[in-house]
Amino acid sequence: MPQSLPSVEYLHKILRCEPDTGKLFWRERTPDMFSDVAPERRQSKCEQWNAKYANRPALYHLKDRHFVGRIDGTVHYAHRVLLAMYQNRWPTGKVRHLNKDTTDNRRKNLHEIPRPEIEVRQDEDGQGWTIGFKPRYTTRRPVLYTGR
């Protein structure tokens, strides 16, 4: 089951991005953003949250050489969130780091590869490969048994 993505407007409401550095920071929250808390506790919950997280780095944990973090309990890759915020739409294809440094999430380093280009293509040798990415596997050519 695919995860539901938060709207880009919501991302801009809760996160601040710096395109020149590729870093994300939590914005201050307001009491109305804590709808899952009883109304009489929203103000104190908001103050606690802001004291702990506001203006601090967001989505900065490393997983598989990419920055990740949770937004409303769901794990998201920072490069996908940043590209969504840069483009005002979620990327539909793969996101590639042009300089191959997966921790460099600056705007000029992120590039979306549309879905049709991600499909496996055959090169002249007949081995499968994916445009812009290393192959996940290599195909082996059959070995003919000569009887020796």
VOLOMI-602376 format. One record per atom (N, C-alpha, C): residue number from 1; residue in one letter; chain; atom name; x, y, z. Coordinates in pm, 1 decimal, padded with zeros to 6 digits. Layout:
<pts>
num,residu,chaine,atome,px,py,pz
NUM,A,A,CA,X,Y,Z
...
</pts>
This chain:
<pts>
num,residu,chaine,atome,px,py,pz
1,M,A,N,00084.7,-00117.7,00000.0
1,M,A,CA,00000.0,00000.0,00000.0
1,M,A,C,00089.3,00124.1,00000.0
2,P,A,N,00074.9,00212.5,-00100.2
2,P,A,CA,00160.4,00330.2,-00106.6
2,P,A,C,00128.2,00427.1,00007.0
3,Q,A,N,00233.6,00494.1,00054.7
3,Q,A,CA,00212.8,00588.4,00163.9
3,Q,A,C,00146.4,00714.0,00110.9
4,S,A,N,00063.2,00775.8,00193.8
4,S,A,CA,00000.9,00900.7,00152.8
4,S,A,C,00100.7,01013.3,00176.7
5,L,A,N,00108.5,01103.0,00082.3
5,L,A,CA,00204.8,01212.2,00089.5
5,L,A,C,00136.0,01337.8,00142.1
6,P,A,N,00201.3,01410.0,00230.9
6,P,A,CA,00143.9,01537.3,00274.9
6,P,A,C,00143.9,01636.5,00159.4
7,S,A,N,00051.7,01729.8,00162.5
7,S,A,CA,00046.5,01828.7,00054.5
7,S,A,C,00170.3,01917.5,00060.9
8,V,A,N,00204.9,01973.5,-00052.2
8,V,A,CA,00320.7,02061.5,-00058.6
8,V,A,C,00294.6,02187.6,00025.1
9,E,A,N,00170.2,02233.1,00029.0
9,E,A,CA,00135.9,02348.8,00111.8
9,E,A,C,00163.0,02318.2,00259.1
10,Y,A,N,00129.9,02196.4,00301.2
10,Y,A,CA,00155.5,02155.7,00439.1
10,Y,A,C,00305.5,02151.4,00467.5
11,L,A,N,00383.9,02102.2,00371.1
11,L,A,CA,00529.3,02099.9,00387.4
11,L,A,C,00583.5,02240.5,00410.4
12,H,A,N,00534.4,02336.5,00331.0
12,H,A,CA,00580.0,02474.9,00347.1
12,H,A,C,00534.5,02533.5,00481.0
13,K,A,N,00423.9,02483.6,00533.2
13,K,A,CA,00371.9,02532.5,00660.8
13,K,A,C,00455.1,02483.3,00779.1
14,I,A,N,00508.3,02359.7,00769.9
14,I,A,CA,00579.3,02301.8,00884.7
14,I,A,C,00731.3,02302.9,00869.7
15,L,A,N,00780.9,02321.5,00745.6
15,L,A,CA,00925.2,02315.1,00721.2
15,L,A,C,00975.2,02441.6,00652.2
16,R,A,N,01097.7,02475.6,00679.8
16,R,A,CA,01166.5,02583.6,00610.5
16,R,A,C,01286.9,02520.5,00541.9
17,C,A,N,01303.9,02548.9,00414.0
17,C,A,CA,01418.8,02491.0,00342.9
17,C,A,C,01513.0,02601.7,00298.8
18,E,A,N,01638.8,02565.3,00292.3
18,E,A,CA,01741.5,02655.5,00242.4
18,E,A,C,01796.6,02595.5,00113.4
19,P,A,N,01754.0,02645.8,-00002.2
19,P,A,CA,01796.7,02588.2,-00130.1
19,P,A,C,01947.4,02589.2,-00152.1
20,D,A,N,02016.7,02688.5,-00094.1
20,D,A,CA,02162.1,02698.1,-00114.4
20,D,A,C,02240.0,02592.8,-00036.6
21,T,A,N,02182.6,02544.9,00075.0
21,T,A,CA,02250.8,02443.4,00155.4
21,T,A,C,02182.9,02307.9,00148.2
22,G,A,N,02055.4,02303.8,00106.8
22,G,A,CA,01981.6,02178.2,00100.1
22,G,A,C,01939.0,02126.7,00236.8
23,K,A,N,01926.5,02215.4,00332.6
23,K,A,CA,01888.7,02173.9,00467.8
23,K,A,C,01744.5,02213.1,00497.5
24,L,A,N,01681.4,02133.8,00581.9
24,L,A,CA,01544.0,02157.4,00626.0
24,L,A,C,01542.2,02189.6,00774.0
25,F,A,N,01451.7,02279.5,00812.9
25,F,A,CA,01434.8,02316.9,00952.7
25,F,A,C,01286.1,02318.4,00985.9
26,W,A,N,01253.7,02278.1,01109.1
26,W,A,CA,01115.0,02282.0,01154.8
26,W,A,C,01074.0,02426.6,01179.9
27,R,A,N,00955.7,02463.2,01136.0
27,R,A,CA,00899.6,02594.7,01167.2
27,R,A,C,00828.4,02587.2,01302.4
28,E,A,N,00804.1,02703.3,01361.5
28,E,A,CA,00725.2,02706.6,01484.1
28,E,A,C,00582.7,02665.2,01451.9
29,R,A,N,00523.0,02595.5,01545.3
29,R,A,CA,00385.0,02549.4,01527.4
29,R,A,C,00290.0,02634.7,01609.6
30,T,A,N,00164.8,02631.6,01569.4
30,T,A,CA,00059.0,02702.8,01642.0
30,T,A,C,-00031.0,02599.6,01708.8
31,P,A,N,-00104.1,02638.2,01812.9
31,P,A,CA,-00187.7,02541.1,01884.5
31,P,A,C,-00289.0,02468.9,01795.7
32,D,A,N,-00339.6,02535.0,01692.4
32,D,A,CA,-00439.2,02469.8,01605.8
32,D,A,C,-00380.5,02353.4,01525.5
33,M,A,N,-00248.4,02341.3,01520.5
33,M,A,CA,-00184.8,02231.6,01447.2
33,M,A,C,-00182.0,02102.2,01527.8
34,F,A,N,-00226.7,02106.9,01652.5
34,F,A,CA,-00229.1,01988.9,01739.3
34,F,A,C,-00373.6,01943.2,01759.3
35,S,A,N,-00438.2,01906.8,01651.0
35,S,A,CA,-00579.9,01868.2,01656.5
35,S,A,C,-00601.9,01733.5,01725.5
36,D,A,N,-00496.4,01652.8,01738.8
36,D,A,CA,-00510.7,01522.9,01803.9
36,D,A,C,-00503.0,01533.2,01956.1
37,V,A,N,-00481.1,01653.8,02007.7
37,V,A,CA,-00469.0,01676.9,02152.1
37,V,A,C,-00595.7,01747.3,02200.6
38,A,A,N,-00634.8,01719.8,02323.5
38,A,A,CA,-00752.1,01785.4,02381.5
38,A,A,C,-00734.9,01936.9,02375.0
39,P,A,N,-00842.5,02010.4,02345.3
39,P,A,CA,-00831.9,02156.5,02327.1
39,P,A,C,-00766.3,02229.7,02443.4
40,E,A,N,-00788.7,02184.7,02565.4
40,E,A,CA,-00730.8,02255.5,02679.7
40,E,A,C,-00579.8,02232.5,02693.6
41,R,A,N,-00526.0,02132.2,02625.1
41,R,A,CA,-00382.6,02100.9,02632.7
41,R,A,C,-00304.3,02146.1,02509.9
42,R,A,N,-00371.6,02197.8,02409.1
42,R,A,CA,-00303.6,02233.5,02284.0
42,R,A,C,-00197.5,02341.1,02302.2
43,Q,A,N,-00227.1,02441.6,02381.9
43,Q,A,CA,-00130.8,02550.7,02401.4
43,Q,A,C,-00002.9,02499.0,02466.5
44,S,A,N,-00016.8,02418.0,02571.7
44,S,A,CA,00103.3,02366.5,02639.5
44,S,A,C,00179.3,02268.2,02550.2
45,K,A,N,00106.8,02184.3,02475.3
45,K,A,CA,00171.0,02091.0,02382.3
45,K,A,C,00248.0,02168.4,02274.6
46,C,A,N,00189.3,02275.8,02226.0
46,C,A,CA,00253.2,02360.1,02124.8
46,C,A,C,00380.8,02422.3,02180.0
47,E,A,N,00375.1,02474.8,02300.9
47,E,A,CA,00493.1,02535.3,02362.4
47,E,A,C,00603.5,02432.1,02383.3
48,Q,A,N,00565.6,02311.6,02426.0
48,Q,A,CA,00664.3,02204.3,02443.8
48,Q,A,C,00730.3,02168.6,02311.2
49,W,A,N,00648.0,02151.8,02207.6
49,W,A,CA,00699.9,02114.3,02076.3
49,W,A,C,00794.8,02221.6,02023.3
50,N,A,N,00753.3,02347.7,02032.8
50,N,A,CA,00836.1,02457.3,01981.9
50,N,A,C,00967.7,02467.9,02057.5
51,A,A,N,00964.4,02445.0,02188.9
51,A,A,CA,01087.8,02451.6,02266.9
51,A,A,C,01185.2,02341.6,02226.4
52,K,A,N,01132.3,02227.4,02187.5
52,K,A,CA,01217.5,02113.1,02154.2
52,K,A,C,01262.1,02111.1,02007.9
53,Y,A,N,01174.5,02151.5,01914.0
53,Y,A,CA,01202.6,02131.5,01771.7
53,Y,A,C,01209.6,02257.8,01685.7
54,A,A,N,01139.3,02362.3,01718.0
54,A,A,CA,01129.0,02479.4,01629.3
54,A,A,C,01267.2,02535.2,01596.0
55,N,A,N,01286.6,02564.7,01468.2
55,N,A,CA,01410.7,02621.0,01413.5
55,N,A,C,01530.6,02528.1,01426.4
56,R,A,N,01504.7,02400.8,01447.3
56,R,A,CA,01612.2,02301.1,01453.4
56,R,A,C,01607.1,02216.9,01325.6
57,P,A,N,01717.3,02146.8,01292.6
57,P,A,CA,01719.6,02066.6,01169.0
57,P,A,C,01610.5,01959.4,01166.4
58,A,A,N,01556.4,01938.1,01047.7
58,A,A,CA,01452.6,01836.8,01025.5
58,A,A,C,01502.4,01737.1,00921.1
59,L,A,N,01456.7,01614.6,00930.1
59,L,A,CA,01489.7,01508.1,00834.4
59,L,A,C,01641.1,01499.4,00813.8
60,Y,A,N,01715.4,01478.6,00920.1
60,Y,A,CA,01860.8,01479.7,00912.4
60,Y,A,C,01926.1,01347.4,00952.4
61,H,A,N,01848.8,01243.2,00976.7
61,H,A,CA,01906.5,01113.5,01011.8
61,H,A,C,01951.8,01041.7,00884.6
62,L,A,N,02068.3,00979.3,00889.5
62,L,A,CA,02119.6,00907.6,00772.3
62,L,A,C,02066.6,00765.5,00767.8
63,K,A,N,02015.8,00726.9,00651.7
63,K,A,CA,01971.1,00589.5,00626.7
63,K,A,C,02008.5,00558.0,00482.5
64,D,A,N,02088.4,00455.7,00463.5
64,D,A,CA,02131.6,00417.9,00327.9
64,D,A,C,02191.1,00536.6,00252.6
65,R,A,N,02272.7,00616.1,00321.6
65,R,A,CA,02342.5,00732.3,00264.2
65,R,A,C,02248.3,00843.5,00219.2
66,H,A,N,02123.8,00845.2,00267.6
66,H,A,CA,02029.4,00953.0,00239.8
66,H,A,C,01977.9,01006.8,00372.6
67,F,A,N,01945.1,01135.8,00374.7
67,F,A,CA,01883.4,01193.1,00493.6
67,F,A,C,01735.0,01158.6,00493.8
68,V,A,N,01686.8,01113.6,00609.0
68,V,A,CA,01545.6,01078.7,00624.8
68,V,A,C,01494.8,01135.1,00756.6
69,G,A,N,01363.8,01135.3,00770.1
69,G,A,CA,01301.3,01177.4,00894.4
69,G,A,C,01151.8,01154.3,00885.8
70,R,A,N,01085.6,01178.1,00996.7
70,R,A,CA,00941.0,01155.1,01003.4
70,R,A,C,00863.8,01286.5,00993.2
71,I,A,N,00758.3,01280.9,00915.9
71,I,A,CA,00660.9,01388.7,00909.5
71,I,A,C,00527.5,01326.0,00945.6
72,D,A,N,00472.0,01367.1,01056.7
72,D,A,CA,00346.2,01311.1,01108.0
72,D,A,C,00351.4,01159.6,01117.2
73,G,A,N,00464.5,01106.2,01161.1
73,G,A,CA,00477.4,00963.3,01185.3
73,G,A,C,00518.4,00880.1,01065.3
74,T,A,N,00527.9,00939.3,00947.8
74,T,A,CA,00564.7,00866.3,00826.9
74,T,A,C,00705.9,00906.4,00784.1
75,V,A,N,00788.4,00807.2,00751.2
75,V,A,CA,00926.5,00833.4,00711.3
75,V,A,C,00929.9,00886.5,00568.0
76,H,A,N,01007.7,00993.1,00549.1
76,H,A,CA,01024.9,01053.8,00416.3
76,H,A,C,01173.1,01081.5,00393.7
77,Y,A,N,01215.5,01067.5,00268.3
77,Y,A,CA,01350.7,01104.0,00230.6
77,Y,A,C,01357.0,01255.3,00213.0
78,A,A,N,01462.3,01317.1,00267.4
78,A,A,CA,01476.3,01462.8,00262.5
78,A,A,C,01487.0,01513.1,00118.8
79,H,A,N,01557.5,01440.1,00031.2
79,H,A,CA,01573.9,01489.4,-00106.0
79,H,A,C,01440.8,01494.4,-00180.5
80,R,A,N,01349.8,01402.2,-00151.8
80,R,A,CA,01218.5,01404.3,-00216.7
80,R,A,C,01132.4,01518.1,-00160.7
81,V,A,N,01140.1,01538.4,-00029.1
81,V,A,CA,01065.5,01648.5,00032.9
81,V,A,C,01116.7,01782.0,-00020.3
82,L,A,N,01247.9,01798.0,-00026.4
82,L,A,CA,01305.3,01923.2,-00076.8
82,L,A,C,01266.4,01948.4,-00222.0
83,L,A,N,01272.4,01846.0,-00305.7
83,L,A,CA,01235.2,01865.9,-00446.1
83,L,A,C,01087.4,01901.0,-00457.6
84,A,A,N,01003.5,01841.1,-00373.8
84,A,A,CA,00861.5,01876.8,-00372.7
84,A,A,C,00843.6,02023.8,-00335.9
85,M,A,N,00919.8,02070.2,-00238.8
85,M,A,CA,00909.9,02210.0,-00198.1
85,M,A,C,00967.1,02303.5,-00304.4
86,Y,A,N,01073.8,02262.9,-00372.3
86,Y,A,CA,01132.6,02345.7,-00478.4
86,Y,A,C,01038.3,02357.8,-00597.8
87,Q,A,N,00974.2,02245.3,-00635.3
87,Q,A,CA,00892.1,02241.3,-00756.8
87,Q,A,C,00743.9,02267.7,-00730.3
88,N,A,N,00704.5,02274.2,-00603.3
88,N,A,CA,00564.0,02287.2,-00563.5
88,N,A,C,00478.8,02171.1,-00612.7
89,R,A,N,00540.2,02054.9,-00623.1
89,R,A,CA,00469.5,01929.6,-00654.3
89,R,A,C,00560.9,01814.6,-00615.7
90,W,A,N,00500.2,01702.9,-00577.8
90,W,A,CA,00580.3,01585.2,-00542.4
90,W,A,C,00642.9,01525.8,-00667.5
91,P,A,N,00767.4,01482.1,-00661.6
91,P,A,CA,00827.2,01415.7,-00777.8
91,P,A,C,00757.1,01282.8,-00804.4
92,T,A,N,00733.9,01253.7,-00931.1
92,T,A,CA,00668.3,01127.5,-00967.5
92,T,A,C,00770.8,01022.2,-01007.5
93,G,A,N,00889.9,01064.8,-01041.7
93,G,A,CA,00995.2,00971.2,-01081.1
93,G,A,C,01100.8,00959.6,-00973.6
94,K,A,N,01215.7,00910.1,-01013.2
94,K,A,CA,01329.7,00900.5,-00922.4
94,K,A,C,01395.2,01037.6,-00909.3
95,V,A,N,01458.2,01061.9,-00795.2
95,V,A,CA,01533.2,01184.8,-00774.8
95,V,A,C,01680.8,01147.1,-00772.0
96,R,A,N,01756.8,01211.5,-00858.3
96,R,A,CA,01899.2,01180.8,-00870.8
96,R,A,C,01981.7,01297.3,-00820.0
97,H,A,N,02089.9,01266.9,-00751.5
97,H,A,CA,02186.4,01367.4,-00708.2
97,H,A,C,02291.8,01378.1,-00819.0
98,L,A,N,02300.9,01493.8,-00881.6
98,L,A,CA,02387.6,01509.0,-00998.3
98,L,A,C,02534.5,01484.8,-00967.2
99,N,A,N,02580.4,01526.5,-00848.8
99,N,A,CA,02721.1,01506.4,-00815.6
99,N,A,C,02745.1,01373.0,-00743.7
100,K,A,N,02643.0,01289.9,-00736.8
100,K,A,CA,02648.1,01155.7,-00677.1
100,K,A,C,02672.3,01155.9,-00526.0
101,D,A,N,02668.5,01272.7,-00463.3
101,D,A,CA,02677.5,01282.5,-00317.8
101,D,A,C,02534.5,01287.9,-00265.1
102,T,A,N,02486.6,01176.1,-00209.7
102,T,A,CA,02346.2,01165.9,-00169.7
102,T,A,C,02313.1,01247.1,-00044.6
103,T,A,N,02413.6,01306.9,00017.2
103,T,A,CA,02385.4,01394.6,00130.3
103,T,A,C,02382.8,01541.6,00088.3
104,D,A,N,02408.0,01568.9,-00038.2
104,D,A,CA,02406.6,01705.9,-00091.8
104,D,A,C,02270.0,01731.5,-00155.3
105,N,A,N,02180.9,01795.2,-00079.9
105,N,A,CA,02043.4,01816.2,-00126.1
105,N,A,C,02017.0,01958.5,-00172.7
106,R,A,N,02120.6,02026.6,-00219.4
106,R,A,CA,02100.0,02160.5,-00273.4
106,R,A,C,02013.5,02152.5,-00398.5
107,R,A,N,01939.9,02260.0,-00426.4
107,R,A,CA,01848.0,02262.3,-00541.0
107,R,A,C,01919.7,02229.8,-00671.8
108,K,A,N,02036.7,02286.8,-00690.4
108,K,A,CA,02106.9,02266.7,-00817.6
108,K,A,C,02162.5,02124.8,-00831.8
109,N,A,N,02161.9,02046.0,-00725.0
109,N,A,CA,02215.1,01910.1,-00730.7
109,N,A,C,02106.6,01804.5,-00747.7
110,L,A,N,01980.2,01840.6,-00732.2
110,L,A,CA,01871.0,01743.2,-00742.5
110,L,A,C,01806.3,01749.8,-00879.8
111,H,A,N,01781.7,01632.3,-00935.6
111,H,A,CA,01722.6,01622.1,-01068.6
111,H,A,C,01622.4,01507.7,-01068.5
112,E,A,N,01503.8,01535.2,-01118.4
112,E,A,CA,01401.3,01431.2,-01126.5
112,E,A,C,01410.2,01361.1,-01261.4
113,I,A,N,01411.1,01228.8,-01256.6
113,I,A,CA,01411.2,01149.4,-01379.0
113,I,A,C,01269.7,01095.3,-01397.1
114,P,A,N,01201.4,01135.0,-01504.3
114,P,A,CA,01063.5,01089.9,-01525.8
114,P,A,C,01053.7,00938.3,-01536.0
115,R,A,N,00938.9,00883.3,-01502.3
115,R,A,CA,00916.8,00739.0,-01500.7
115,R,A,C,00954.4,00667.5,-01630.4
116,P,A,N,00917.4,00715.5,-01748.7
116,P,A,CA,00953.3,00640.3,-01869.5
116,P,A,C,01102.9,00619.3,-01885.7
117,E,A,N,01185.1,00712.0,-01838.4
117,E,A,CA,01329.5,00698.5,-01851.9
117,E,A,C,01388.5,00601.8,-01749.7
118,I,A,N,01310.7,00566.3,-01649.1
118,I,A,CA,01360.3,00477.6,-01544.9
118,I,A,C,01346.4,00331.4,-01586.1
119,E,A,N,01258.8,00304.6,-01679.4
119,E,A,CA,01236.9,00166.8,-01720.9
119,E,A,C,01366.0,00104.8,-01773.0
120,V,A,N,01377.8,-00023.4,-01754.0
120,V,A,CA,01498.5,-00093.5,-01797.2
120,V,A,C,01502.6,-00097.7,-01949.9
121,R,A,N,01615.1,-00060.5,-02004.6
121,R,A,CA,01636.3,-00062.8,-02150.4
121,R,A,C,01746.2,-00163.8,-02181.8
122,Q,A,N,01754.3,-00206.8,-02303.3
122,Q,A,CA,01859.1,-00298.6,-02347.1
122,Q,A,C,01965.8,-00219.3,-02421.7
123,D,A,N,02093.3,-00244.1,-02388.6
123,D,A,CA,02200.6,-00180.3,-02463.5
123,D,A,C,02241.3,-00272.4,-02578.5
124,E,A,N,02343.8,-00231.9,-02651.5
124,E,A,CA,02382.4,-00309.6,-02770.0
124,E,A,C,02434.6,-00449.5,-02737.5
125,D,A,N,02483.7,-00473.0,-02615.1
125,D,A,CA,02528.6,-00606.7,-02575.6
125,D,A,C,02413.6,-00696.0,-02531.5
126,G,A,N,02295.4,-00637.6,-02515.5
126,G,A,CA,02181.6,-00715.5,-02470.9
126,G,A,C,02170.2,-00726.6,-02319.9
127,Q,A,N,02257.0,-00656.0,-02247.8
127,Q,A,CA,02248.5,-00657.9,-02101.8
127,Q,A,C,02153.6,-00547.6,-02056.5
128,G,A,N,02069.1,-00579.3,-01955.3
128,G,A,CA,01974.6,-00479.6,-01905.5
128,G,A,C,02045.6,-00373.1,-01824.6
129,W,A,N,02002.4,-00248.3,-01839.0
129,W,A,CA,02055.2,-00139.7,-01758.2
129,W,A,C,01949.1,-00033.2,-01747.6
130,T,A,N,01963.1,00055.2,-01650.9
130,T,A,CA,01864.9,00159.1,-01627.3
130,T,A,C,01929.6,00293.8,-01653.3
131,I,A,N,01862.7,00378.6,-01727.3
131,I,A,CA,01918.5,00509.2,-01761.7
131,I,A,C,01941.9,00589.7,-01635.2
132,G,A,N,02063.9,00636.1,-01617.1
132,G,A,CA,02098.0,00721.4,-01505.3
132,G,A,C,02128.7,00649.4,-01376.1
133,F,A,N,02113.7,00518.9,-01371.6
133,F,A,CA,02138.0,00444.4,-01249.5
133,F,A,C,02221.5,00321.2,-01279.4
134,K,A,N,02292.0,00272.8,-01178.7
134,K,A,CA,02366.5,00148.6,-01193.0
134,K,A,C,02267.0,00033.1,-01195.6
135,P,A,N,02297.4,-00073.6,-01269.0
135,P,A,CA,02205.5,-00187.4,-01269.3
135,P,A,C,02202.5,-00253.6,-01132.6
136,R,A,N,02085.2,-00300.2,-01093.4
136,R,A,CA,02071.8,-00370.4,-00966.2
136,R,A,C,02121.7,-00513.5,-00978.5
137,Y,A,N,02123.1,-00563.9,-01097.8
137,Y,A,CA,02171.9,-00698.6,-01121.4
137,Y,A,C,02230.4,-00702.4,-01261.8
138,T,A,N,02310.0,-00799.6,-01286.3
138,T,A,CA,02362.2,-00817.1,-01421.0
138,T,A,C,02307.8,-00947.4,-01475.7
139,T,A,N,02283.0,-00948.6,-01604.0
139,T,A,CA,02233.7,-01071.2,-01665.3
139,T,A,C,02352.9,-01156.0,-01706.7
140,R,A,N,02340.5,-01283.5,-01685.6
140,R,A,CA,02448.3,-01374.8,-01725.6
140,R,A,C,02414.1,-01436.0,-01859.9
141,R,A,N,02514.7,-01449.3,-01942.7
141,R,A,CA,02493.4,-01512.5,-02071.1
141,R,A,C,02501.9,-01664.6,-02052.3
142,P,A,N,02420.0,-01738.1,-02122.8
142,P,A,CA,02424.3,-01884.1,-02106.7
142,P,A,C,02559.0,-01942.0,-02152.5
143,V,A,N,02606.5,-02040.2,-02081.6
143,V,A,CA,02730.7,-02108.0,-02115.9
143,V,A,C,02692.1,-02235.9,-02189.0
144,L,A,N,02747.6,-02252.1,-02306.2
144,L,A,CA,02718.0,-02373.3,-02383.7
144,L,A,C,02806.7,-02488.6,-02335.9
145,Y,A,N,02747.2,-02601.6,-02314.8
145,Y,A,CA,02821.9,-02722.4,-02273.4
145,Y,A,C,02874.2,-02789.0,-02400.3
146,T,A,N,03005.6,-02805.1,-02406.3
146,T,A,CA,03067.2,-02863.5,-02526.0
146,T,A,C,03093.2,-03012.0,-02510.0
147,G,A,N,03065.7,-03068.7,-02395.1
147,G,A,CA,03084.8,-03211.9,-02375.6
147,G,A,C,03221.2,-03248.2,-02324.6
148,R,A,N,03305.6,-03157.5,-02296.0
148,R,A,CA,03439.9,-03187.8,-02249.0
148,R,A,C,03445.3,-03196.8,-02099.3
</pts>
